[in-house]
Amino acid sequence: MEMTMKKTLMVLSTAFTLALAVPMMSAHADNDEHEHEGGGRGGMVVTDAMTKKECGDCHMAFPPRLLPSAAWSAIMNDLSNHFGEDASLDAATQSKIENYLVKSSSNRGGASPMRISEQRWFKGEHRGTPGTGRLSNLKSWANCQACHRGAARGMFDDE
């Protein structure tokens, strides 16, 4: 009986671990689909030069896989009110960046929530409040590189 209980606990533990890990692992999945674009980390690296420049001028250019395609479309179609800022672009630039983000996105979920920091997987990975306690040097969750020095290279493991 005790051996059965150990096996059951082991199976449950494995299932729980997979339930937590699969959303993040799927962000690294489909490498073959993105390999031709230079996204060998499955969209966890911004490979489009225009996206890097235009988005990176104001904040870190966020990897496409961090949001579903519907969220990227919603963000790109409201750049005049980009989280309280006017980030308007000419139509051709906007279209090119949106196409890249949508094509390289996670393609799961709807447009809401649009903030990466409000995504369920993000909340499961990040605890605390920026600007307090051990996060006192972090002004906002938008500054990935403050904690993840390899973020620009698609490396978000704790460092």
mmCIF file of the C-alpha atoms, coordinates in Angstrom:
data_MODEL
# 
_entry.id   MODEL 
# 
loop_
_atom_site.group_PDB 
_atom_site.id 
_atom_site.type_symbol 
_atom_site.label_atom_id 
_atom_site.label_alt_id 
_atom_site.label_comp_id 
_atom_site.label_asym_id 
_atom_site.label_entity_id 
_atom_site.label_seq_id 
_atom_site.pdbx_PDB_ins_code 
_atom_site.Cartn_x 
_atom_site.Cartn_y 
_atom_site.Cartn_z 
_atom_site.occupancy 
_atom_site.B_iso_or_equiv 
_atom_site.pdbx_formal_charge 
_atom_site.auth_seq_id 
_atom_site.auth_comp_id 
_atom_site.auth_asym_id 
_atom_site.auth_atom_id 
_atom_site.pdbx_PDB_model_num 
ATOM 1   C CA . MET A 1 1   ? 0.000  0.000  0.000   1.00 0.00 ? 1   MET A CA 1 
ATOM 2   C CA . GLU A 1 2   ? 2.829  2.372  0.892   1.00 0.00 ? 2   GLU A CA 1 
ATOM 3   C CA . MET A 1 3   ? 4.517  1.784  -2.468  1.00 0.00 ? 3   MET A CA 1 
ATOM 4   C CA . THR A 1 4   ? 1.285  2.667  -4.277  1.00 0.00 ? 4   THR A CA 1 
ATOM 5   C CA . MET A 1 5   ? 1.037  5.909  -2.288  1.00 0.00 ? 5   MET A CA 1 
ATOM 6   C CA . LYS A 1 6   ? 4.645  6.788  -3.219  1.00 0.00 ? 6   LYS A CA 1 
ATOM 7   C CA . LYS A 1 7   ? 3.937  6.099  -6.890  1.00 0.00 ? 7   LYS A CA 1 
ATOM 8   C CA . THR A 1 8   ? 0.763  8.189  -6.746  1.00 0.00 ? 8   THR A CA 1 
ATOM 9   C CA . LEU A 1 9   ? 2.632  11.086 -5.134  1.00 0.00 ? 9   LEU A CA 1 
ATOM 10  C CA . MET A 1 10  ? 5.378  10.789 -7.716  1.00 0.00 ? 10  MET A CA 1 
ATOM 11  C CA . VAL A 1 11  ? 2.869  10.861 -10.582 1.00 0.00 ? 11  VAL A CA 1 
ATOM 12  C CA . LEU A 1 12  ? 1.041  13.826 -9.057  1.00 0.00 ? 12  LEU A CA 1 
ATOM 13  C CA . SER A 1 13  ? 4.309  15.655 -8.488  1.00 0.00 ? 13  SER A CA 1 
ATOM 14  C CA . THR A 1 14  ? 5.354  15.065 -12.086 1.00 0.00 ? 14  THR A CA 1 
ATOM 15  C CA . ALA A 1 15  ? 1.954  16.192 -13.378 1.00 0.00 ? 15  ALA A CA 1 
ATOM 16  C CA . PHE A 1 16  ? 2.122  19.357 -11.252 1.00 0.00 ? 16  PHE A CA 1 
ATOM 17  C CA . THR A 1 17  ? 5.637  20.135 -12.468 1.00 0.00 ? 17  THR A CA 1 
ATOM 18  C CA . LEU A 1 18  ? 4.593  19.645 -16.082 1.00 0.00 ? 18  LEU A CA 1 
ATOM 19  C CA . ALA A 1 19  ? 1.498  21.802 -15.600 1.00 0.00 ? 19  ALA A CA 1 
ATOM 20  C CA . LEU A 1 20  ? 3.764  24.640 -14.486 1.00 0.00 ? 20  LEU A CA 1 
ATOM 21  C CA . ALA A 1 21  ? 6.536  24.002 -16.988 1.00 0.00 ? 21  ALA A CA 1 
ATOM 22  C CA . VAL A 1 22  ? 4.585  23.372 -20.189 1.00 0.00 ? 22  VAL A CA 1 
ATOM 23  C CA . PRO A 1 23  ? 3.448  27.007 -20.711 1.00 0.00 ? 23  PRO A CA 1 
ATOM 24  C CA . MET A 1 24  ? 7.047  28.218 -20.521 1.00 0.00 ? 24  MET A CA 1 
ATOM 25  C CA . MET A 1 25  ? 8.375  25.261 -22.474 1.00 0.00 ? 25  MET A CA 1 
ATOM 26  C CA . SER A 1 26  ? 5.866  25.929 -25.231 1.00 0.00 ? 26  SER A CA 1 
ATOM 27  C CA . ALA A 1 27  ? 7.317  29.427 -25.482 1.00 0.00 ? 27  ALA A CA 1 
ATOM 28  C CA . HIS A 1 28  ? 10.517 27.661 -26.552 1.00 0.00 ? 28  HIS A CA 1 
ATOM 29  C CA . ALA A 1 29  ? 8.713  25.116 -28.750 1.00 0.00 ? 29  ALA A CA 1 
ATOM 30  C CA . ASP A 1 30  ? 8.257  25.141 -32.474 1.00 0.00 ? 30  ASP A CA 1 
ATOM 31  C CA . ASN A 1 31  ? 11.911 25.973 -33.075 1.00 0.00 ? 31  ASN A CA 1 
ATOM 32  C CA . ASP A 1 32  ? 11.714 24.448 -36.547 1.00 0.00 ? 32  ASP A CA 1 
ATOM 33  C CA . GLU A 1 33  ? 8.961  26.900 -37.451 1.00 0.00 ? 33  GLU A CA 1 
ATOM 34  C CA . HIS A 1 34  ? 11.161 29.875 -36.542 1.00 0.00 ? 34  HIS A CA 1 
ATOM 35  C CA . GLU A 1 35  ? 14.587 28.453 -37.372 1.00 0.00 ? 35  GLU A CA 1 
ATOM 36  C CA . HIS A 1 36  ? 14.594 30.033 -40.839 1.00 0.00 ? 36  HIS A CA 1 
ATOM 37  C CA . GLU A 1 37  ? 13.992 33.427 -39.234 1.00 0.00 ? 37  GLU A CA 1 
ATOM 38  C CA . GLY A 1 38  ? 16.981 33.085 -36.942 1.00 0.00 ? 38  GLY A CA 1 
ATOM 39  C CA . GLY A 1 39  ? 14.658 32.498 -33.986 1.00 0.00 ? 39  GLY A CA 1 
ATOM 40  C CA . GLY A 1 40  ? 16.332 29.291 -32.847 1.00 0.00 ? 40  GLY A CA 1 
ATOM 41  C CA . ARG A 1 41  ? 15.069 29.973 -29.335 1.00 0.00 ? 41  ARG A CA 1 
ATOM 42  C CA . GLY A 1 42  ? 11.499 29.740 -30.623 1.00 0.00 ? 42  GLY A CA 1 
ATOM 43  C CA . GLY A 1 43  ? 10.685 33.423 -30.772 1.00 0.00 ? 43  GLY A CA 1 
ATOM 44  C CA . MET A 1 44  ? 12.326 34.218 -27.423 1.00 0.00 ? 44  MET A CA 1 
ATOM 45  C CA . VAL A 1 45  ? 14.809 36.473 -29.225 1.00 0.00 ? 45  VAL A CA 1 
ATOM 46  C CA . VAL A 1 46  ? 13.774 39.450 -31.314 1.00 0.00 ? 46  VAL A CA 1 
ATOM 47  C CA . THR A 1 47  ? 15.347 38.736 -34.694 1.00 0.00 ? 47  THR A CA 1 
ATOM 48  C CA . ASP A 1 48  ? 13.692 41.470 -36.761 1.00 0.00 ? 48  ASP A CA 1 
ATOM 49  C CA . ALA A 1 49  ? 15.988 44.524 -36.999 1.00 0.00 ? 49  ALA A CA 1 
ATOM 50  C CA . MET A 1 50  ? 13.125 46.996 -37.448 1.00 0.00 ? 50  MET A CA 1 
ATOM 51  C CA . THR A 1 51  ? 11.325 45.646 -34.370 1.00 0.00 ? 51  THR A CA 1 
ATOM 52  C CA . LYS A 1 52  ? 14.537 45.791 -32.336 1.00 0.00 ? 52  LYS A CA 1 
ATOM 53  C CA . LYS A 1 53  ? 15.116 49.394 -33.328 1.00 0.00 ? 53  LYS A CA 1 
ATOM 54  C CA . GLU A 1 54  ? 11.606 50.826 -33.122 1.00 0.00 ? 54  GLU A CA 1 
ATOM 55  C CA . CYS A 1 55  ? 10.574 49.034 -29.932 1.00 0.00 ? 55  CYS A CA 1 
ATOM 56  C CA . GLY A 1 56  ? 14.041 49.072 -28.402 1.00 0.00 ? 56  GLY A CA 1 
ATOM 57  C CA . ASP A 1 57  ? 14.310 52.864 -28.659 1.00 0.00 ? 57  ASP A CA 1 
ATOM 58  C CA . CYS A 1 58  ? 11.939 53.174 -25.673 1.00 0.00 ? 58  CYS A CA 1 
ATOM 59  C CA . HIS A 1 59  ? 12.093 49.820 -23.870 1.00 0.00 ? 59  HIS A CA 1 
ATOM 60  C CA . MET A 1 60  ? 13.482 46.334 -24.309 1.00 0.00 ? 60  MET A CA 1 
ATOM 61  C CA . ALA A 1 61  ? 12.136 44.830 -27.521 1.00 0.00 ? 61  ALA A CA 1 
ATOM 62  C CA . PHE A 1 62  ? 10.062 42.046 -26.010 1.00 0.00 ? 62  PHE A CA 1 
ATOM 63  C CA . PRO A 1 63  ? 10.283 38.542 -27.481 1.00 0.00 ? 63  PRO A CA 1 
ATOM 64  C CA . PRO A 1 64  ? 7.226  37.741 -29.627 1.00 0.00 ? 64  PRO A CA 1 
ATOM 65  C CA . ARG A 1 65  ? 6.503  34.483 -27.776 1.00 0.00 ? 65  ARG A CA 1 
ATOM 66  C CA . LEU A 1 66  ? 5.700  36.371 -24.564 1.00 0.00 ? 66  LEU A CA 1 
ATOM 67  C CA . LEU A 1 67  ? 2.241  37.339 -25.852 1.00 0.00 ? 67  LEU A CA 1 
ATOM 68  C CA . PRO A 1 68  ? -0.399 35.693 -28.018 1.00 0.00 ? 68  PRO A CA 1 
ATOM 69  C CA . SER A 1 69  ? -0.853 36.983 -31.552 1.00 0.00 ? 69  SER A CA 1 
ATOM 70  C CA . ALA A 1 70  ? -4.185 38.686 -30.756 1.00 0.00 ? 70  ALA A CA 1 
ATOM 71  C CA . ALA A 1 71  ? -2.499 40.757 -28.029 1.00 0.00 ? 71  ALA A CA 1 
ATOM 72  C CA . TRP A 1 72  ? 0.300  41.834 -30.385 1.00 0.00 ? 72  TRP A CA 1 
ATOM 73  C CA . SER A 1 73  ? -2.283 42.885 -32.980 1.00 0.00 ? 73  SER A CA 1 
ATOM 74  C CA . ALA A 1 74  ? -4.237 44.875 -30.399 1.00 0.00 ? 74  ALA A CA 1 
ATOM 75  C CA . ILE A 1 75  ? -1.062 46.606 -29.183 1.00 0.00 ? 75  ILE A CA 1 
ATOM 76  C CA . MET A 1 76  ? 0.138  47.424 -32.688 1.00 0.00 ? 76  MET A CA 1 
ATOM 77  C CA . ASN A 1 77  ? -3.260 48.779 -33.710 1.00 0.00 ? 77  ASN A CA 1 
ATOM 78  C CA . ASP A 1 78  ? -3.368 51.267 -30.824 1.00 0.00 ? 78  ASP A CA 1 
ATOM 79  C CA . LEU A 1 79  ? 0.148  52.729 -30.890 1.00 0.00 ? 79  LEU A CA 1 
ATOM 80  C CA . SER A 1 80  ? -1.156 56.255 -30.379 1.00 0.00 ? 80  SER A CA 1 
ATOM 81  C CA . ASN A 1 81  ? -2.056 55.089 -26.851 1.00 0.00 ? 81  ASN A CA 1 
ATOM 82  C CA . HIS A 1 82  ? 0.751  52.602 -26.184 1.00 0.00 ? 82  HIS A CA 1 
ATOM 83  C CA . PHE A 1 83  ? 0.351  52.110 -22.450 1.00 0.00 ? 83  PHE A CA 1 
ATOM 84  C CA . GLY A 1 84  ? -0.127 55.848 -22.003 1.00 0.00 ? 84  GLY A CA 1 
ATOM 85  C CA . GLU A 1 85  ? 2.453  56.954 -24.583 1.00 0.00 ? 85  GLU A CA 1 
ATOM 86  C CA . ASP A 1 86  ? 2.190  57.889 -28.257 1.00 0.00 ? 86  ASP A CA 1 
ATOM 87  C CA . ALA A 1 87  ? 4.339  55.344 -30.079 1.00 0.00 ? 87  ALA A CA 1 
ATOM 88  C CA . SER A 1 88  ? 2.805  55.922 -33.510 1.00 0.00 ? 88  SER A CA 1 
ATOM 89  C CA . LEU A 1 89  ? 4.684  54.640 -36.534 1.00 0.00 ? 89  LEU A CA 1 
ATOM 90  C CA . ASP A 1 90  ? 4.177  55.087 -40.257 1.00 0.00 ? 90  ASP A CA 1 
ATOM 91  C CA . ALA A 1 91  ? 1.819  52.492 -41.747 1.00 0.00 ? 91  ALA A CA 1 
ATOM 92  C CA . ALA A 1 92  ? 4.508  50.431 -43.494 1.00 0.00 ? 92  ALA A CA 1 
ATOM 93  C CA . THR A 1 93  ? 6.696  50.156 -40.380 1.00 0.00 ? 93  THR A CA 1 
ATOM 94  C CA . GLN A 1 94  ? 3.713  49.344 -38.180 1.00 0.00 ? 94  GLN A CA 1 
ATOM 95  C CA . SER A 1 95  ? 2.543  46.639 -40.578 1.00 0.00 ? 95  SER A CA 1 
ATOM 96  C CA . LYS A 1 96  ? 5.993  45.039 -40.868 1.00 0.00 ? 96  LYS A CA 1 
ATOM 97  C CA . ILE A 1 97  ? 6.482  44.932 -37.085 1.00 0.00 ? 97  ILE A CA 1 
ATOM 98  C CA . GLU A 1 98  ? 2.966  43.640 -36.460 1.00 0.00 ? 98  GLU A CA 1 
ATOM 99  C CA . ASN A 1 99  ? 3.413  40.877 -39.054 1.00 0.00 ? 99  ASN A CA 1 
ATOM 100 C CA . TYR A 1 100 ? 6.692  39.818 -37.437 1.00 0.00 ? 100 TYR A CA 1 
ATOM 101 C CA . LEU A 1 101 ? 5.249  39.819 -33.892 1.00 0.00 ? 101 LEU A CA 1 
ATOM 102 C CA . VAL A 1 102 ? 2.077  37.962 -34.879 1.00 0.00 ? 102 VAL A CA 1 
ATOM 103 C CA . LYS A 1 103 ? 3.916  35.365 -36.963 1.00 0.00 ? 103 LYS A CA 1 
ATOM 104 C CA . SER A 1 104 ? 6.431  34.728 -34.170 1.00 0.00 ? 104 SER A CA 1 
ATOM 105 C CA . SER A 1 105 ? 3.959  34.910 -31.259 1.00 0.00 ? 105 SER A CA 1 
ATOM 106 C CA . SER A 1 106 ? 2.753  32.169 -28.979 1.00 0.00 ? 106 SER A CA 1 
ATOM 107 C CA . ASN A 1 107 ? -0.534 32.006 -30.969 1.00 0.00 ? 107 ASN A CA 1 
ATOM 108 C CA . ARG A 1 108 ? -2.368 30.991 -27.800 1.00 0.00 ? 108 ARG A CA 1 
ATOM 109 C CA . GLY A 1 109 ? -5.019 32.959 -26.010 1.00 0.00 ? 109 GLY A CA 1 
ATOM 110 C CA . GLY A 1 110 ? -6.848 36.153 -26.799 1.00 0.00 ? 110 GLY A CA 1 
ATOM 111 C CA . ALA A 1 111 ? -5.820 39.774 -26.756 1.00 0.00 ? 111 ALA A CA 1 
ATOM 112 C CA . SER A 1 112 ? -6.513 40.235 -23.067 1.00 0.00 ? 112 SER A CA 1 
ATOM 113 C CA . PRO A 1 113 ? -4.540 40.876 -20.990 1.00 0.00 ? 113 PRO A CA 1 
ATOM 114 C CA . MET A 1 114 ? -2.154 42.779 -23.220 1.00 0.00 ? 114 MET A CA 1 
ATOM 115 C CA . ARG A 1 115 ? 0.559  43.422 -20.627 1.00 0.00 ? 115 ARG A CA 1 
ATOM 116 C CA . ILE A 1 116 ? 3.139  40.656 -20.397 1.00 0.00 ? 116 ILE A CA 1 
ATOM 117 C CA . SER A 1 117 ? 3.240  41.180 -16.621 1.00 0.00 ? 117 SER A CA 1 
ATOM 118 C CA . GLU A 1 118 ? -0.498 40.406 -16.417 1.00 0.00 ? 118 GLU A CA 1 
ATOM 119 C CA . GLN A 1 119 ? -0.239 37.070 -18.237 1.00 0.00 ? 119 GLN A CA 1 
ATOM 120 C CA . ARG A 1 120 ? -0.995 34.061 -16.016 1.00 0.00 ? 120 ARG A CA 1 
ATOM 121 C CA . TRP A 1 121 ? 2.358  32.386 -16.722 1.00 0.00 ? 121 TRP A CA 1 
ATOM 122 C CA . PHE A 1 122 ? 4.200  35.626 -15.797 1.00 0.00 ? 122 PHE A CA 1 
ATOM 123 C CA . LYS A 1 123 ? 2.418  35.929 -12.459 1.00 0.00 ? 123 LYS A CA 1 
ATOM 124 C CA . GLY A 1 124 ? 3.296  32.305 -11.737 1.00 0.00 ? 124 GLY A CA 1 
ATOM 125 C CA . GLU A 1 125 ? 6.985  33.013 -12.367 1.00 0.00 ? 125 GLU A CA 1 
ATOM 126 C CA . HIS A 1 126 ? 7.293  36.425 -10.677 1.00 0.00 ? 126 HIS A CA 1 
ATOM 127 C CA . ARG A 1 127 ? 6.479  37.281 -7.076  1.00 0.00 ? 127 ARG A CA 1 
ATOM 128 C CA . GLY A 1 128 ? 6.618  40.539 -5.177  1.00 0.00 ? 128 GLY A CA 1 
ATOM 129 C CA . THR A 1 129 ? 6.185  44.135 -6.210  1.00 0.00 ? 129 THR A CA 1 
ATOM 130 C CA . PRO A 1 130 ? 8.756  46.171 -8.163  1.00 0.00 ? 130 PRO A CA 1 
ATOM 131 C CA . GLY A 1 131 ? 10.344 48.875 -6.017  1.00 0.00 ? 131 GLY A CA 1 
ATOM 132 C CA . THR A 1 132 ? 9.990  46.945 -2.748  1.00 0.00 ? 132 THR A CA 1 
ATOM 133 C CA . GLY A 1 133 ? 12.051 44.417 -0.817  1.00 0.00 ? 133 GLY A CA 1 
ATOM 134 C CA . ARG A 1 134 ? 14.475 42.408 -2.941  1.00 0.00 ? 134 ARG A CA 1 
ATOM 135 C CA . LEU A 1 135 ? 12.994 44.152 -5.996  1.00 0.00 ? 135 LEU A CA 1 
ATOM 136 C CA . SER A 1 136 ? 13.777 47.636 -4.679  1.00 0.00 ? 136 SER A CA 1 
ATOM 137 C CA . ASN A 1 137 ? 16.011 48.455 -7.678  1.00 0.00 ? 137 ASN A CA 1 
ATOM 138 C CA . LEU A 1 138 ? 13.333 47.349 -10.135 1.00 0.00 ? 138 LEU A CA 1 
ATOM 139 C CA . LYS A 1 139 ? 11.076 50.234 -11.142 1.00 0.00 ? 139 LYS A CA 1 
ATOM 140 C CA . SER A 1 140 ? 8.766  48.169 -13.344 1.00 0.00 ? 140 SER A CA 1 
ATOM 141 C CA . TRP A 1 141 ? 8.190  44.583 -14.500 1.00 0.00 ? 141 TRP A CA 1 
ATOM 142 C CA . ALA A 1 142 ? 8.859  45.904 -18.018 1.00 0.00 ? 142 ALA A CA 1 
ATOM 143 C CA . ASN A 1 143 ? 12.585 46.024 -17.287 1.00 0.00 ? 143 ASN A CA 1 
ATOM 144 C CA . CYS A 1 144 ? 13.339 42.310 -17.811 1.00 0.00 ? 144 CYS A CA 1 
ATOM 145 C CA . GLN A 1 145 ? 17.067 42.952 -18.106 1.00 0.00 ? 145 GLN A CA 1 
ATOM 146 C CA . ALA A 1 146 ? 17.270 44.222 -14.515 1.00 0.00 ? 146 ALA A CA 1 
ATOM 147 C CA . CYS A 1 147 ? 16.944 40.632 -13.284 1.00 0.00 ? 147 CYS A CA 1 
ATOM 148 C CA . HIS A 1 148 ? 17.563 38.598 -16.447 1.00 0.00 ? 148 HIS A CA 1 
ATOM 149 C CA . ARG A 1 149 ? 20.860 39.844 -17.852 1.00 0.00 ? 149 ARG A CA 1 
ATOM 150 C CA . GLY A 1 150 ? 20.527 37.471 -20.817 1.00 0.00 ? 150 GLY A CA 1 
ATOM 151 C CA . ALA A 1 151 ? 16.995 38.625 -21.747 1.00 0.00 ? 151 ALA A CA 1 
ATOM 152 C CA . ALA A 1 152 ? 18.098 40.209 -25.030 1.00 0.00 ? 152 ALA A CA 1 
ATOM 153 C CA . ARG A 1 153 ? 19.534 36.801 -25.996 1.00 0.00 ? 153 ARG A CA 1 
ATOM 154 C CA . GLY A 1 154 ? 16.313 34.991 -25.037 1.00 0.00 ? 154 GLY A CA 1 
ATOM 155 C CA . MET A 1 155 ? 17.687 33.730 -21.732 1.00 0.00 ? 155 MET A CA 1 
ATOM 156 C CA . PHE A 1 156 ? 15.205 34.330 -18.917 1.00 0.00 ? 156 PHE A CA 1 
ATOM 157 C CA . ASP A 1 157 ? 16.374 31.704 -16.464 1.00 0.00 ? 157 ASP A CA 1 
ATOM 158 C CA . ASP A 1 158 ? 17.192 33.073 -13.042 1.00 0.00 ? 158 ASP A CA 1 
ATOM 159 C CA . GLU A 1 159 ? 20.727 34.390 -13.040 1.00 0.00 ? 159 GLU A CA 1 
# 
